[in-house]
Each structure stands twice: as structure tokens, then as C-alpha cells.
Amino acid sequence: MTTAYITHARYSEHHLAGHPEHAGRIRAVWAELDKTGLSTRMQQLEARPASDEQILSVHTAKYLQVLHWIEQNPPARGVHHLDPDTYAGPTAFEIAKLSAGGVIQAVDEVLSGRANNALAAVRPPGHHAMPEHAMGFCLLGNVPIATRYAQKQFGVECVMIVDYDVHHGNGTEAMLYDDPTTLFISSHQYPFYPGTGALTDTGTGKGTGYTINIPLAAGHGDGSYAAFYEQIIWPAAERFKPELIIVSAGFDAHWLDPIAGMRLSLTGYAHLSRELIKMADQYCGGKIVFAMEGGYNLDALSQGMVNIGHALLSEDTVSDPLGPPKDSREPDMKPLISALREIHRL
């Protein structure tokens, strides 16, 4: 079993002190992967930057011009603020291209057969980046860019994207909303930032039915997530039969995350990752890529990424030093599952 591990030392250059999406996030992941020896058991590769052509597969030319302007006009001091949440320092565009390029490279390693699966430890994250502007800490749509690369370079027809970050992947959705060659599934706290991802948002045009939003009230945890993976995501994968699975892996649905209000444990997260790997084994020859998104408790983020590494290497180890939440009660998941099954005919 060969697992590609793609990252880049320059990811730590993108930094704003006091911001939730700071350089310490990736440093914590690197440190834990090194400490456990996973970084040596995986095939470590340095990310290459995404090209303008690859970026334009999902972003507008006008937004690309903005990013080039930022690159050519670095802030005199500090950073540019592209929106209230999203910053860009002097090298932000370079680092964002390396982040998107890391996911592209992970896809390339898997689809070329050089690796069975891949883990892309990248930043800044990407799932909020819209076609025409930055948003929610995100500059480029890392996963959609890599999806279009898979389709263009390798002729892959069916890509399933599963986003288990606590926030709705609104950027990914916007880029793929009318596309029947992609199945996008997002589970997210709702109502919550960015305010999108309603149950009835299922796609448009030929893409109708190819977006599955799973909007969750605060307080759901391991039991709820396991239930809808079994009753919603497994049947959806069976019907779609993907040739590649890409996971937007955010760890901010962990009960200790300072931003959100969900109750997943590391053990619960590990179960989700292993279920997705089983889906890849069953439907697409094991071809799966995990791309890092959010997660703002450094222990939950770094241990969560470690657990993905163990799972991709077919190791049984699950690390959960943080344990379960003190209050493990969860809202009733049955009504939402029933509604999802009816809307999507599952």
C-alpha cells in the first residue's frame, strides 16, 4: 500500500497573528505526522503550484486578475483583507497556488497509479472560495480545481466530493452546482457560517440531484454522523458509482473546536474517514484523496490528520487523546434522514 503525502514548507508563510487560520495549524499537523512516524511511512512529496489555466477551470478571469494584482502590489505593512475573514499577505497568491497544487498533485499520484491513495496537508483551505472572490479564509477552490484536473487529464467522468468540515462548502457547491459528473455531499452545522447549504439545495439544470446538503443543528456527534453516512452517503455512492473520491477534511466539527458547536470525537471522525475509504475500495479501486480544510483546535486537527494517515495505510490505530464530549446527548437525527431519503430518492 503506497500513500502519497503532499505538503510544502512554504505553507507556514501565510500567517496573520491572532487569526484562526494561522501558520500554527499546519505546523501542528507536520509535527504530529513526524512524531508518529507517519510522514516516513507515507511517500512524502513537495507540492507544485497550480497554473493559471488550472485556476481558470473554476475561477473567473477577473478574480485571477485580482490575485495577480495582490501579488504585484504587496501591502506596505501587514496584509490585504479580501473580506472580513480572509487575508492575503505579500506571498498569499503563491502559497494559495501551492495549496491548490498540492491537491492536484495528490490526485495525479493516485490516478497515475504511483500511489493507492493520498493525503494533502495543505493551506490555506479552499472550500469557501467562490468562483469570483475569496471567502471564509479561502483563496482558491483547491478541491474543485483538482476535480477538473482529474477530469481533463485522466478522463475521469464521475468524481464524488464529500465535505465533512463543520461549515458548508459553499464555494465547492457554487463551482459544481450544475454538473452531473460530480456528486457533492456536504454535512455542516446549520444555520451557521456561511448561511448556505439548505436541505432543498440539490443542484440546478443537468446537475439537479447531484448536490446533497446535510444541514445539522448544533450538538450532533458520533452517532448522528455514523447514521447518515450509513443511510445517506453509502446509498448515494452506490447510485453514483464514483471513479474518484475527494474528501474536504475539516476537523472543526470536533467537540473542542472553538468556532463551532458540534460534538464529533476523534474516534467519530476516524470512523467517517474509514467509511469513505471503504466506499473508495468498493466503487473506485481505492482511489481516494483527503485534502485538509478547517479545524481550529490544534490537537483535534493534528490528531485527526494522523488518523487519516493510519486509515490510508490500512493501519488499525485510532488516536483519540481528547476523548468524547462531556455531554454526549445528540438531537434526533431520524427526521432529517427521512427528509434526505425522500428528497434524493435514496
Buried (B, 14 or more C-beta within 10 A) or exposed (E): EBBBBBBBEBBBBBBBEEBBBBBBBBBBBBBBBEEBEBBEBBBBBEBBBBBEEBBBBBBBEEBBEBBEEBBEEBBEEEBBEBEEBBBBBBBBBBBBBBBBBBBBBBBBBBBEEEBBBBBBBBBBBBBBBBBBBBBBBBBBBBBBBBBBBBBEBBEBBBBBBBBBBBBBBBBBBBBBBBBBBBBBBBBBBBEBBBEBBEBEBBBEEEBEBBBBBBBBBBBBBBEBBBBBBEBBBBBBBEEBEBBBBBBBBBBBBBBBBEBBBBBBBBBBBBBBBBBBBBBBBEBBEBBBBBBBBBBBBBBBBBBBBBBBBBBBBBEEEBBBEBEBBEEEEBBEBEEBBEEBBEBBEB
